[in-house]
Amino acid sequence: MFSEIQIDAYFERLNFKGQVCSPLEFLNELQGLHYMHIPYENFDILNGLALSLEAESIYQKII
């Protein structure tokens, strides 16, 4: 679905260092970093823009 370059860009955006052992620790770390580095906003809704759940659209919005 996503290329290695896109995944690397996502981890860079989150400032993820990759020092996690178990899958649960990995998910906890990603969730915490996402909360700290990717602000939630819904200006598109306020501006009347259509929302897309397509992977590429979401990637462009986050990265």
PyMOL Python script that loads the backbone (N, CA, C, O; Angstrom):
from pymol import cmd

cmd.read_pdbstr("""\
ATOM      1  N   MET A   1       0.831  -1.188   0.000  1.00  0.00           N
ATOM      2  CA  MET A   1       0.000   0.000   0.000  1.00  0.00           C
ATOM      3  C   MET A   1       0.877   1.254   0.000  1.00  0.00           C
ATOM      4  O   MET A   1       0.750   2.101  -0.884  1.00  0.00           O
ATOM      5  N   PHE A   2       1.758   1.373   0.981  1.00  0.00           N
ATOM      6  CA  PHE A   2       2.653   2.527   1.038  1.00  0.00           C
ATOM      7  C   PHE A   2       4.068   2.073   0.724  1.00  0.00           C
ATOM      8  O   PHE A   2       4.459   0.947   1.032  1.00  0.00           O
ATOM      9  N   SER A   3       4.822   2.960   0.111  1.00  0.00           N
ATOM     10  CA  SER A   3       6.215   2.638  -0.201  1.00  0.00           C
ATOM     11  C   SER A   3       7.078   2.826   1.044  1.00  0.00           C
ATOM     12  O   SER A   3       6.669   3.465   2.014  1.00  0.00           O
ATOM     13  N   GLU A   4       8.259   2.264   0.996  1.00  0.00           N
ATOM     14  CA  GLU A   4       9.193   2.418   2.110  1.00  0.00           C
ATOM     15  C   GLU A   4       9.549   3.891   2.321  1.00  0.00           C
ATOM     16  O   GLU A   4       9.756   4.327   3.453  1.00  0.00           O
ATOM     17  N   ILE A   5       9.619   4.649   1.233  1.00  0.00           N
ATOM     18  CA  ILE A   5       9.919   6.084   1.322  1.00  0.00           C
ATOM     19  C   ILE A   5       8.803   6.817   2.061  1.00  0.00           C
ATOM     20  O   ILE A   5       9.071   7.696   2.881  1.00  0.00           O
ATOM     21  N   GLN A   6       7.555   6.457   1.775  1.00  0.00           N
ATOM     22  CA  GLN A   6       6.430   7.091   2.462  1.00  0.00           C
ATOM     23  C   GLN A   6       6.413   6.736   3.948  1.00  0.00           C
ATOM     24  O   GLN A   6       6.134   7.591   4.789  1.00  0.00           O
ATOM     25  N   ILE A   7       6.707   5.495   4.266  1.00  0.00           N
ATOM     26  CA  ILE A   7       6.740   5.075   5.666  1.00  0.00           C
ATOM     27  C   ILE A   7       7.868   5.790   6.397  1.00  0.00           C
ATOM     28  O   ILE A   7       7.691   6.229   7.533  1.00  0.00           O
ATOM     29  N   ASP A   8       9.016   5.910   5.759  1.00  0.00           N
ATOM     30  CA  ASP A   8      10.134   6.642   6.362  1.00  0.00           C
ATOM     31  C   ASP A   8       9.768   8.106   6.594  1.00  0.00           C
ATOM     32  O   ASP A   8      10.118   8.672   7.630  1.00  0.00           O
ATOM     33  N   ALA A   9       9.072   8.722   5.647  1.00  0.00           N
ATOM     34  CA  ALA A   9       8.641  10.118   5.807  1.00  0.00           C
ATOM     35  C   ALA A   9       7.667  10.257   6.972  1.00  0.00           C
ATOM     36  O   ALA A   9       7.718  11.237   7.714  1.00  0.00           O
ATOM     37  N   TYR A  10       6.780   9.278   7.132  1.00  0.00           N
ATOM     38  CA  TYR A  10       5.826   9.279   8.248  1.00  0.00           C
ATOM     39  C   TYR A  10       6.570   9.172   9.579  1.00  0.00           C
ATOM     40  O   TYR A  10       6.288   9.928  10.509  1.00  0.00           O
ATOM     41  N   PHE A  11       7.520   8.236   9.676  1.00  0.00           N
ATOM     42  CA  PHE A  11       8.297   8.088  10.906  1.00  0.00           C
ATOM     43  C   PHE A  11       9.117   9.351  11.185  1.00  0.00           C
ATOM     44  O   PHE A  11       9.261   9.752  12.339  1.00  0.00           O
ATOM     45  N   GLU A  12       9.653   9.978  10.134  1.00  0.00           N
ATOM     46  CA  GLU A  12      10.404  11.220  10.323  1.00  0.00           C
ATOM     47  C   GLU A  12       9.496  12.332  10.835  1.00  0.00           C
ATOM     48  O   GLU A  12       9.882  13.097  11.719  1.00  0.00           O
ATOM     49  N   ARG A  13       8.294  12.420  10.283  1.00  0.00           N
ATOM     50  CA  ARG A  13       7.310  13.438  10.726  1.00  0.00           C
ATOM     51  C   ARG A  13       6.984  13.261  12.198  1.00  0.00           C
ATOM     52  O   ARG A  13       6.774  14.239  12.916  1.00  0.00           O
ATOM     53  N   LEU A  14       6.940  11.991  12.654  1.00  0.00           N
ATOM     54  CA  LEU A  14       6.629  11.702  14.051  1.00  0.00           C
ATOM     55  C   LEU A  14       7.855  11.774  14.949  1.00  0.00           C
ATOM     56  O   LEU A  14       7.730  11.735  16.173  1.00  0.00           O
ATOM     57  N   ASN A  15       9.042  11.879  14.349  1.00  0.00           N
ATOM     58  CA  ASN A  15      10.288  11.842  15.107  1.00  0.00           C
ATOM     59  C   ASN A  15      10.453  10.488  15.799  1.00  0.00           C
ATOM     60  O   ASN A  15      10.930  10.412  16.931  1.00  0.00           O
ATOM     61  N   PHE A  16      10.054   9.429  15.107  1.00  0.00           N
ATOM     62  CA  PHE A  16      10.134   8.067  15.629  1.00  0.00           C
ATOM     63  C   PHE A  16      11.558   7.558  15.479  1.00  0.00           C
ATOM     64  O   PHE A  16      12.126   7.603  14.387  1.00  0.00           O
ATOM     65  N   LYS A  17      12.131   7.079  16.560  1.00  0.00           N
ATOM     66  CA  LYS A  17      13.516   6.617  16.554  1.00  0.00           C
ATOM     67  C   LYS A  17      13.642   5.117  16.362  1.00  0.00           C
ATOM     68  O   LYS A  17      14.744   4.627  16.115  1.00  0.00           O
ATOM     69  N   GLY A  18      12.546   4.369  16.467  1.00  0.00           N
ATOM     70  CA  GLY A  18      12.571   2.942  16.219  1.00  0.00           C
ATOM     71  C   GLY A  18      13.174   2.105  17.328  1.00  0.00           C
ATOM     72  O   GLY A  18      13.671   1.009  17.068  1.00  0.00           O
ATOM     73  N   GLN A  19      13.145   2.587  18.542  1.00  0.00           N
ATOM     74  CA  GLN A  19      13.738   1.860  19.657  1.00  0.00           C
ATOM     75  C   GLN A  19      12.655   1.227  20.526  1.00  0.00           C
ATOM     76  O   GLN A  19      12.578   1.492  21.726  1.00  0.00           O
ATOM     77  N   VAL A  20      11.826   0.396  19.919  1.00  0.00           N
ATOM     78  CA  VAL A  20      10.716  -0.247  20.614  1.00  0.00           C
ATOM     79  C   VAL A  20      10.842  -1.753  20.420  1.00  0.00           C
ATOM     80  O   VAL A  20      11.258  -2.203  19.352  1.00  0.00           O
ATOM     81  N   CYS A  21      10.487  -2.540  21.442  1.00  0.00           N
ATOM     82  CA  CYS A  21      10.688  -3.984  21.385  1.00  0.00           C
ATOM     83  C   CYS A  21       9.449  -4.749  20.918  1.00  0.00           C
ATOM     84  O   CYS A  21       9.484  -5.393  19.869  1.00  0.00           O
ATOM     85  N   SER A  22       8.376  -4.688  21.668  1.00  0.00           N
ATOM     86  CA  SER A  22       7.202  -5.513  21.371  1.00  0.00           C
ATOM     87  C   SER A  22       6.225  -4.771  20.464  1.00  0.00           C
ATOM     88  O   SER A  22       6.286  -3.546  20.362  1.00  0.00           O
ATOM     89  N   PRO A  23       5.321  -5.502  19.803  1.00  0.00           N
ATOM     90  CA  PRO A  23       4.296  -4.851  18.979  1.00  0.00           C
ATOM     91  C   PRO A  23       3.436  -3.870  19.782  1.00  0.00           C
ATOM     92  O   PRO A  23       3.084  -2.805  19.275  1.00  0.00           O
ATOM     93  N   LEU A  24       3.100  -4.212  21.010  1.00  0.00           N
ATOM     94  CA  LEU A  24       2.291  -3.309  21.840  1.00  0.00           C
ATOM     95  C   LEU A  24       3.068  -2.033  22.154  1.00  0.00           C
ATOM     96  O   LEU A  24       2.502  -0.941  22.108  1.00  0.00           O
ATOM     97  N   GLU A  25       4.344  -2.154  22.470  1.00  0.00           N
ATOM     98  CA  GLU A  25       5.168  -0.966  22.724  1.00  0.00           C
ATOM     99  C   GLU A  25       5.274  -0.113  21.467  1.00  0.00           C
ATOM    100  O   GLU A  25       5.243   1.116  21.537  1.00  0.00           O
ATOM    101  N   PHE A  26       5.399  -0.765  20.328  1.00  0.00           N
ATOM    102  CA  PHE A  26       5.473  -0.055  19.052  1.00  0.00           C
ATOM    103  C   PHE A  26       4.204   0.768  18.822  1.00  0.00           C
ATOM    104  O   PHE A  26       4.280   1.950  18.485  1.00  0.00           O
ATOM    105  N   LEU A  27       3.049   0.147  19.003  1.00  0.00           N
ATOM    106  CA  LEU A  27       1.786   0.858  18.797  1.00  0.00           C
ATOM    107  C   LEU A  27       1.601   1.984  19.808  1.00  0.00           C
ATOM    108  O   LEU A  27       1.126   3.062  19.451  1.00  0.00           O
ATOM    109  N   ASN A  28       1.971   1.747  21.062  1.00  0.00           N
ATOM    110  CA  ASN A  28       1.878   2.792  22.078  1.00  0.00           C
ATOM    111  C   ASN A  28       2.765   3.979  21.731  1.00  0.00           C
ATOM    112  O   ASN A  28       2.362   5.134  21.874  1.00  0.00           O
ATOM    113  N   GLU A  29       3.975   3.682  21.273  1.00  0.00           N
ATOM    114  CA  GLU A  29       4.907   4.736  20.890  1.00  0.00           C
ATOM    115  C   GLU A  29       4.366   5.538  19.697  1.00  0.00           C
ATOM    116  O   GLU A  29       4.391   6.768  19.710  1.00  0.00           O
ATOM    117  N   LEU A  30       3.880   4.836  18.675  1.00  0.00           N
ATOM    118  CA  LEU A  30       3.321   5.532  17.505  1.00  0.00           C
ATOM    119  C   LEU A  30       2.142   6.414  17.887  1.00  0.00           C
ATOM    120  O   LEU A  30       2.041   7.554  17.433  1.00  0.00           O
ATOM    121  N   GLN A  31       1.256   5.893  18.715  1.00  0.00           N
ATOM    122  CA  GLN A  31       0.084   6.662  19.121  1.00  0.00           C
ATOM    123  C   GLN A  31       0.491   7.921  19.874  1.00  0.00           C
ATOM    124  O   GLN A  31      -0.038   9.001  19.612  1.00  0.00           O
ATOM    125  N   GLY A  32       1.429   7.787  20.807  1.00  0.00           N
ATOM    126  CA  GLY A  32       1.894   8.949  21.559  1.00  0.00           C
ATOM    127  C   GLY A  32       2.565   9.981  20.679  1.00  0.00           C
ATOM    128  O   GLY A  32       2.313  11.177  20.821  1.00  0.00           O
ATOM    129  N   LEU A  33       3.428   9.527  19.762  1.00  0.00           N
ATOM    130  CA  LEU A  33       4.110  10.451  18.867  1.00  0.00           C
ATOM    131  C   LEU A  33       3.127  11.122  17.908  1.00  0.00           C
ATOM    132  O   LEU A  33       3.264  12.307  17.606  1.00  0.00           O
ATOM    133  N   HIS A  34       2.153  10.376  17.439  1.00  0.00           N
ATOM    134  CA  HIS A  34       1.157  10.940  16.537  1.00  0.00           C
ATOM    135  C   HIS A  34       0.394  12.054  17.247  1.00  0.00           C
ATOM    136  O   HIS A  34       0.154  13.118  16.677  1.00  0.00           O
ATOM    137  N   TYR A  35       0.022  11.800  18.483  1.00  0.00           N
ATOM    138  CA  TYR A  35      -0.701  12.791  19.292  1.00  0.00           C
ATOM    139  C   TYR A  35       0.142  14.054  19.477  1.00  0.00           C
ATOM    140  O   TYR A  35      -0.389  15.164  19.441  1.00  0.00           O
ATOM    141  N   MET A  36       1.456  13.889  19.677  1.00  0.00           N
ATOM    142  CA  MET A  36       2.329  15.035  19.946  1.00  0.00           C
ATOM    143  C   MET A  36       2.746  15.793  18.688  1.00  0.00           C
ATOM    144  O   MET A  36       3.007  16.994  18.769  1.00  0.00           O
ATOM    145  N   HIS A  37       2.818  15.143  17.537  1.00  0.00           N
ATOM    146  CA  HIS A  37       3.416  15.763  16.354  1.00  0.00           C
ATOM    147  C   HIS A  37       2.451  16.039  15.204  1.00  0.00           C
ATOM    148  O   HIS A  37       2.797  16.772  14.277  1.00  0.00           O
ATOM    149  N   ILE A  38       1.257  15.470  15.246  1.00  0.00           N
ATOM    150  CA  ILE A  38       0.309  15.685  14.145  1.00  0.00           C
ATOM    151  C   ILE A  38      -0.965  16.283  14.736  1.00  0.00           C
ATOM    152  O   ILE A  38      -1.784  15.564  15.309  1.00  0.00           O
ATOM    153  N   PRO A  39      -1.131  17.588  14.599  1.00  0.00           N
ATOM    154  CA  PRO A  39      -2.309  18.216  15.201  1.00  0.00           C
ATOM    155  C   PRO A  39      -3.603  17.815  14.479  1.00  0.00           C
ATOM    156  O   PRO A  39      -3.634  17.652  13.260  1.00  0.00           O
ATOM    157  N   TYR A  40      -4.636  17.668  15.254  1.00  0.00           N
ATOM    158  CA  TYR A  40      -5.947  17.389  14.670  1.00  0.00           C
ATOM    159  C   TYR A  40      -6.555  18.703  14.238  1.00  0.00           C
ATOM    160  O   TYR A  40      -6.541  19.678  14.988  1.00  0.00           O
ATOM    161  N   GLU A  41      -7.073  18.730  13.064  1.00  0.00           N
ATOM    162  CA  GLU A  41      -7.804  19.907  12.592  1.00  0.00           C
ATOM    163  C   GLU A  41      -8.887  19.453  11.637  1.00  0.00           C
ATOM    164  O   GLU A  41      -8.745  18.439  10.953  1.00  0.00           O
ATOM    165  N   ASN A  42      -9.936  20.185  11.596  1.00  0.00           N
ATOM    166  CA  ASN A  42     -10.998  19.863  10.645  1.00  0.00           C
ATOM    167  C   ASN A  42     -11.425  21.115   9.891  1.00  0.00           C
ATOM    168  O   ASN A  42     -12.614  21.387   9.727  1.00  0.00           O
ATOM    169  N   PHE A  43     -10.425  21.876   9.433  1.00  0.00           N
ATOM    170  CA  PHE A  43     -10.708  23.068   8.639  1.00  0.00           C
ATOM    171  C   PHE A  43     -11.365  22.711   7.313  1.00  0.00           C
ATOM    172  O   PHE A  43     -12.156  23.493   6.785  1.00  0.00           O
ATOM    173  N   ASP A  44     -11.049  21.544   6.770  1.00  0.00           N
ATOM    174  CA  ASP A  44     -11.672  21.136   5.509  1.00  0.00           C
ATOM    175  C   ASP A  44     -13.185  21.090   5.656  1.00  0.00           C
ATOM    176  O   ASP A  44     -13.910  21.524   4.761  1.00  0.00           O
ATOM    177  N   ILE A  45     -13.658  20.573   6.763  1.00  0.00           N
ATOM    178  CA  ILE A  45     -15.105  20.505   6.999  1.00  0.00           C
ATOM    179  C   ILE A  45     -15.689  21.911   7.060  1.00  0.00           C
ATOM    180  O   ILE A  45     -16.722  22.192   6.451  1.00  0.00           O
ATOM    181  N   LEU A  46     -15.017  22.796   7.802  1.00  0.00           N
ATOM    182  CA  LEU A  46     -15.495  24.176   7.919  1.00  0.00           C
ATOM    183  C   LEU A  46     -15.483  24.903   6.586  1.00  0.00           C
ATOM    184  O   LEU A  46     -16.313  25.781   6.349  1.00  0.00           O
ATOM    185  N   ASN A  47     -14.546  24.544   5.709  1.00  0.00           N
ATOM    186  CA  ASN A  47     -14.438  25.177   4.395  1.00  0.00           C
ATOM    187  C   ASN A  47     -15.289  24.490   3.340  1.00  0.00           C
ATOM    188  O   ASN A  47     -15.252  24.867   2.169  1.00  0.00           O
ATOM    189  N   GLY A  48     -16.056  23.484   3.748  1.00  0.00           N
ATOM    190  CA  GLY A  48     -16.944  22.804   2.821  1.00  0.00           C
ATOM    191  C   GLY A  48     -16.243  21.858   1.866  1.00  0.00           C
ATOM    192  O   GLY A  48     -16.814  21.489   0.840  1.00  0.00           O
ATOM    193  N   LEU A  49     -15.022  21.459   2.177  1.00  0.00           N
ATOM    194  CA  LEU A  49     -14.293  20.538   1.305  1.00  0.00           C
ATOM    195  C   LEU A  49     -14.675  19.101   1.627  1.00  0.00           C
ATOM    196  O   LEU A  49     -14.907  18.749   2.784  1.00  0.00           O
ATOM    197  N   ALA A  50     -14.735  18.294   0.605  1.00  0.00           N
ATOM    198  CA  ALA A  50     -15.080  16.890   0.791  1.00  0.00           C
ATOM    199  C   ALA A  50     -13.928  16.162   1.476  1.00  0.00           C
ATOM    200  O   ALA A  50     -12.759  16.426   1.196  1.00  0.00           O
ATOM    201  N   LEU A  51     -14.267  15.257   2.363  1.00  0.00           N
ATOM    202  CA  LEU A  51     -13.256  14.450   3.042  1.00  0.00           C
ATOM    203  C   LEU A  51     -13.051  13.158   2.271  1.00  0.00           C
ATOM    204  O   LEU A  51     -13.984  12.600   1.693  1.00  0.00           O
ATOM    205  N   SER A  52     -11.810  12.700   2.276  1.00  0.00           N
ATOM    206  CA  SER A  52     -11.484  11.453   1.586  1.00  0.00           C
ATOM    207  C   SER A  52     -10.806  10.508   2.562  1.00  0.00           C
ATOM    208  O   SER A  52      -9.959  10.920   3.355  1.00  0.00           O
ATOM    209  N   LEU A  53     -11.181   9.252   2.499  1.00  0.00           N
ATOM    210  CA  LEU A  53     -10.530   8.232   3.306  1.00  0.00           C
ATOM    211  C   LEU A  53      -9.566   7.387   2.475  1.00  0.00           C
ATOM    212  O   LEU A  53      -9.129   6.323   2.912  1.00  0.00           O
ATOM    213  N   GLU A  54      -9.240   7.863   1.286  1.00  0.00           N
ATOM    214  CA  GLU A  54      -8.257   7.186   0.450  1.00  0.00           C
ATOM    215  C   GLU A  54      -6.885   7.329   1.099  1.00  0.00           C
ATOM    216  O   GLU A  54      -6.543   8.391   1.620  1.00  0.00           O
ATOM    217  N   ALA A  55      -6.109   6.263   1.065  1.00  0.00           N
ATOM    218  CA  ALA A  55      -4.806   6.239   1.733  1.00  0.00           C
ATOM    219  C   ALA A  55      -3.905   7.394   1.272  1.00  0.00           C
ATOM    220  O   ALA A  55      -3.278   8.050   2.104  1.00  0.00           O
ATOM    221  N   GLU A  56      -3.835   7.644  -0.003  1.00  0.00           N
ATOM    222  CA  GLU A  56      -2.961   8.711  -0.506  1.00  0.00           C
ATOM    223  C   GLU A  56      -3.406  10.081  -0.025  1.00  0.00           C
ATOM    224  O   GLU A  56      -2.569  10.927   0.289  1.00  0.00           O
ATOM    225  N   SER A  57      -4.706  10.310   0.036  1.00  0.00           N
ATOM    226  CA  SER A  57      -5.246  11.581   0.528  1.00  0.00           C
ATOM    227  C   SER A  57      -4.900  11.812   1.992  1.00  0.00           C
ATOM    228  O   SER A  57      -4.510  12.911   2.387  1.00  0.00           O
ATOM    229  N   ILE A  58      -5.048  10.770   2.780  1.00  0.00           N
ATOM    230  CA  ILE A  58      -4.728  10.866   4.208  1.00  0.00           C
ATOM    231  C   ILE A  58      -3.226  11.082   4.387  1.00  0.00           C
ATOM    232  O   ILE A  58      -2.812  11.880   5.228  1.00  0.00           O
ATOM    233  N   TYR A  59      -2.417  10.382   3.609  1.00  0.00           N
ATOM    234  CA  TYR A  59      -0.964  10.542   3.676  1.00  0.00           C
ATOM    235  C   TYR A  59      -0.576  11.986   3.369  1.00  0.00           C
ATOM    236  O   TYR A  59       0.225  12.577   4.094  1.00  0.00           O
ATOM    237  N   GLN A  60      -1.131  12.558   2.309  1.00  0.00           N
ATOM    238  CA  GLN A  60      -0.799  13.933   1.929  1.00  0.00           C
ATOM    239  C   GLN A  60      -1.207  14.918   3.027  1.00  0.00           C
ATOM    240  O   GLN A  60      -0.503  15.898   3.273  1.00  0.00           O
ATOM    241  N   LYS A  61      -2.323  14.666   3.678  1.00  0.00           N
ATOM    242  CA  LYS A  61      -2.783  15.564   4.735  1.00  0.00           C
ATOM    243  C   LYS A  61      -1.868  15.501   5.952  1.00  0.00           C
ATOM    244  O   LYS A  61      -1.594  16.529   6.572  1.00  0.00           O
ATOM    245  N   ILE A  62      -1.395  14.312   6.301  1.00  0.00           N
ATOM    246  CA  ILE A  62      -0.566  14.135   7.494  1.00  0.00           C
ATOM    247  C   ILE A  62       0.879  14.547   7.253  1.00  0.00           C
ATOM    248  O   ILE A  62       1.471  15.261   8.062  1.00  0.00           O
ATOM    249  N   ILE A  63       1.436  14.101   6.155  1.00  0.00           N
ATOM    250  CA  ILE A  63       2.857  14.342   5.898  1.00  0.00           C
ATOM    251  C   ILE A  63       3.041  15.693   5.249  1.00  0.00           C
ATOM    252  O   ILE A  63       4.169  16.086   4.951  1.00  0.00           O
TER     253      ILE A  63
END
""", "prot")
cmd.dss("prot")
cmd.show_as("cartoon", "prot")
cmd.util.cbc("prot")
cmd.orient("prot")
